[in-house]
Amino acid sequence: MEEMYDIIIIGGGPAGMFAAFYASLRNQKVLLVEALADLGGQVQTLYPDKKIWDVAGLPGVTGRELVVHLQEQLGKFPVTVKTQTKVTDLVADGETWLVQVEGTDEAIKGRAVILATGKGAFEPRRLQVENESLLENRGLAYFAPDLSVYRGKKVAVLGGGDAAVDLATELDGVAAQTYLLHRRDQFRALEQAVLALEQTGVVKKTPLKVDQVRQESDGTLDLTLSHVKNKEEVIHLAVDNLLVQYGFSTKGMDAMHWSVDLDWDAAGLIVQDHIRTKQARLFAIGDITSYPGHSDLIATGFGQAPAAVNAAIEAINPASAGPGHSSSLNL
Ligand SMILES: Cc1cc2nc3c(=O)[nH]c(=O)nc-3n(C[C@H](O)[C@H](O)[C@H](O)COP(=O)(O)OP(=O)(O)OC[C@H]3O[C@@H](n4cnc5c(N)ncnc54)[C@H](O)[C@@H]3O)c2cc1C
């Protein structure tokens, strides 16, 4: 028989990890449930080597380092963590939430639930060439979790946003030569990221689009590139690796299909006071939430997490004292 948790947090991205820590700081019996094998959400899965500049107090922390810090914080007080546990439904049974997970009929019980499931499972936007599926992981890739594999290689990065510009900048000094190919003359990345790119030896080739990719017998890739404005102008570029950074799309949020009645709009789960769903003792934080002025930022979830945990505690135990300051603890 599964035990009863005070607070179950669904989704182990930065918002869920911090909420789980904060709930444990407030001495709750906490469960953190994550579908993937690793905690860290988008930060861990999509951009572990990218530097993040807008998390307060941690300038230039990489995604991976941030997750390590969050893990360390999460280990301070007892929290039960279940990874590789995908939630498939959420049902109310009186004052108890029943969390159904893949692979078992037995529900996990909680007095309050915080949804921190982000925007759903991420899928990279694919390169539109005929043989794309044959080339994937044979020179063409959408993720670059370990830059050292590109050491000494000729690498072309495709795209013009933050991910492409940052990745090209990071590859400079690792790869023998890095090219950044974009279909526009201007890059859409953060101004500071574009300035950092200017300081590197990355060769920018714009405005060009990839028409064909042919794999040679030695494994290298021959890219056929056409000039966006002057279609007659065709260039060939030979590289060892092609890293496509066209961004990501989501297949939708799992929670939309759960039994629980919630309000959604195009941006996500509609919440009041930044954290409250229409259901009692059910809260939401991070990228899943939608309210006027919401931004999909790590800092947003970090701000919502204590608010949701404190509201959950007040809901399940109105007599409990309010939040104190962690600095008053003598640890
Ligand atoms: C390329 C890129 C760069 C970015 N750069 C920055 C930046 O510089 N600064 C910044 O502030 N933000 C940045 N962001 C945005 C930031 O990563 C997100 O705002 C943040 O990760 C949201 O955290 P979250 O915990 O709400 O959701 P997520 O990080 O999406 O985590 C949600 C977690 O829930 C899990 N989950 C989903 N469904 C289920 C289910 N059914 N059962 C169990 N688990 C489930 C997922 O597996 C995932 O681990 C960037 C995003 C991208 C894609």
The ligand as a MOL file (V3000), in Angstrom:
LIG
                    3D

  0  0  0     0  0            999 V3000
M  V30 BEGIN CTAB
M  V30 COUNTS 53 58 0 0 0
M  V30 BEGIN ATOM
M  V30 1 C 17.5380 26.1260 -25.6340 0
M  V30 2 C 16.9220 26.7710 -24.4160 0
M  V30 3 C 17.6370 27.7320 -23.7330 0
M  V30 4 C 17.0780 28.3470 -22.6030 0
M  V30 5 N 17.8100 29.2990 -21.9520 0
M  V30 6 C 17.3010 29.8690 -20.8200 0
M  V30 7 C 18.0540 30.8590 -20.1080 0
M  V30 8 O 19.1560 31.2280 -20.5040 0
M  V30 9 N 17.4850 31.3850 -18.9790 0
M  V30 10 C 16.2530 31.0050 -18.5100 0
M  V30 11 O 15.8150 31.5030 -17.4740 0
M  V30 12 N 15.5290 30.0790 -19.1780 0
M  V30 13 C 16.0100 29.5010 -20.3140 0
M  V30 14 N 15.2710 28.5770 -20.9990 0
M  V30 15 C 13.9200 28.2210 -20.4710 0
M  V30 16 C 14.0340 27.3160 -19.2250 0
M  V30 17 O 14.8130 26.1770 -19.5290 0
M  V30 18 C 12.6310 26.9200 -18.7920 0
M  V30 19 O 11.9070 28.0990 -18.4630 0
M  V30 20 C 12.6930 26.0020 -17.5630 0
M  V30 21 O 13.3860 24.8110 -17.8340 0
M  V30 22 C 11.2750 25.6560 -17.0960 0
M  V30 23 O 11.3920 24.8180 -15.9760 0
M  V30 24 P 10.1860 23.8610 -15.5450 0
M  V30 25 O 10.7050 23.1230 -14.3550 0
M  V30 26 O 8.9330 24.6290 -15.4600 0
M  V30 27 O 9.9740 22.8650 -16.7930 0
M  V30 28 P 10.9630 21.8540 -17.5450 0
M  V30 29 O 12.3730 22.2820 -17.4510 0
M  V30 30 O 10.3620 21.6750 -18.8970 0
M  V30 31 O 10.8010 20.5060 -16.7140 0
M  V30 32 C 9.5890 19.7950 -16.7330 0
M  V30 33 C 9.8710 18.3540 -16.3280 0
M  V30 34 O 8.6210 17.6680 -16.1920 0
M  V30 35 C 8.7890 16.3540 -16.6940 0
M  V30 36 N 7.4890 15.8290 -17.0920 0
M  V30 37 C 6.6960 16.2680 -18.1110 0
M  V30 38 N 5.5710 15.5070 -18.1840 0
M  V30 39 C 5.6770 14.5770 -17.1830 0
M  V30 40 C 4.8510 13.5130 -16.7490 0
M  V30 41 N 3.6910 13.2290 -17.3660 0
M  V30 42 N 5.2500 12.7390 -15.7040 0
M  V30 43 C 6.4330 13.0070 -15.0650 0
M  V30 44 N 7.2780 14.0090 -15.4480 0
M  V30 45 C 6.8860 14.7740 -16.4810 0
M  V30 46 C 9.7080 16.5260 -17.9140 0
M  V30 47 O 10.3490 15.3120 -18.2480 0
M  V30 48 C 10.6740 17.5850 -17.3860 0
M  V30 49 O 11.8260 17.0230 -16.7820 0
M  V30 50 C 15.7800 27.9520 -22.1350 0
M  V30 51 C 15.0670 26.9520 -22.8160 0
M  V30 52 C 15.6220 26.3650 -23.9490 0
M  V30 53 C 14.8350 25.3000 -24.6690 0
M  V30 END ATOM
M  V30 BEGIN BOND
M  V30 1 1 1 2
M  V30 2 1 2 3
M  V30 3 2 2 52
M  V30 4 2 3 4
M  V30 5 1 4 5
M  V30 6 1 4 50
M  V30 7 2 5 6
M  V30 8 1 6 7
M  V30 9 1 6 13
M  V30 10 2 7 8
M  V30 11 1 7 9
M  V30 12 1 9 10
M  V30 13 2 10 11
M  V30 14 1 10 12
M  V30 15 2 12 13
M  V30 16 1 13 14
M  V30 17 1 14 15
M  V30 18 1 14 50
M  V30 19 1 15 16
M  V30 20 1 16 17
M  V30 21 1 16 18
M  V30 22 1 18 19
M  V30 23 1 18 20
M  V30 24 1 20 21
M  V30 25 1 20 22
M  V30 26 1 22 23
M  V30 27 1 23 24
M  V30 28 2 24 25
M  V30 29 1 24 26
M  V30 30 1 24 27
M  V30 31 1 27 28
M  V30 32 2 28 29
M  V30 33 1 28 30
M  V30 34 1 28 31
M  V30 35 1 31 32
M  V30 36 1 32 33
M  V30 37 1 33 34
M  V30 38 1 33 48
M  V30 39 1 34 35
M  V30 40 1 35 36
M  V30 41 1 35 46
M  V30 42 1 36 37
M  V30 43 1 36 45
M  V30 44 2 37 38
M  V30 45 1 38 39
M  V30 46 1 39 40
M  V30 47 2 39 45
M  V30 48 1 40 41
M  V30 49 2 40 42
M  V30 50 1 42 43
M  V30 51 2 43 44
M  V30 52 1 44 45
M  V30 53 1 46 47
M  V30 54 1 46 48
M  V30 55 1 48 49
M  V30 56 2 50 51
M  V30 57 1 51 52
M  V30 58 1 52 53
M  V30 END BOND
M  V30 END CTAB
M  END
